[in-house]
Amino acid sequence: MLEETGTILFADDEKTVRTYVGRILRSEGFEILEAVDGADALRQLQERAAPVDLLLTDIRMPRMDGVSLARTVTEMYPGTPVVYISGFPFSLEQEQTRDPLKACAFVAKPFDRKALLAAVQKCLSAPRQAA
């Protein structure tokens, strides 16, 4: 089990990835809000009307991509750490230049349980910006 648990908003347009990641994180004690894309994730967050402990998002999705989702979520709830996942190249360093406190980690697809949990734990244990 990880040292910290909480609620993770997870957005990915691939059902198999949502199932895989959801299973891993739930087995570690996390509550998972699963979204099919960025727009769905944003809708769920607005309906929840409370922050989540972590945003885990695919980068390329229809309707609203992960970077746009992350920017919107962190405007609503400053200090929300973001873990990006993608099967495509992504420059975490470039995104960290824009907002170093929010772009916490990048995990390349395909990934295994260990890589995912390491990124989640790193971001949850990092110091957070005050809201």
Secondary structure, DSSP 8 states (H G I E B T S, - for coil): --S---EEEEE-S-HHHHHHHHHHHHHTT-EEEEESSHHHHHHHHHHHTS--SEEEEESS-SSS-HHHHHHHHHHHSTT--EEEEESS---HHHHHHH-TTTEEEEEESS--HHHHHHHHHHHHHS-----
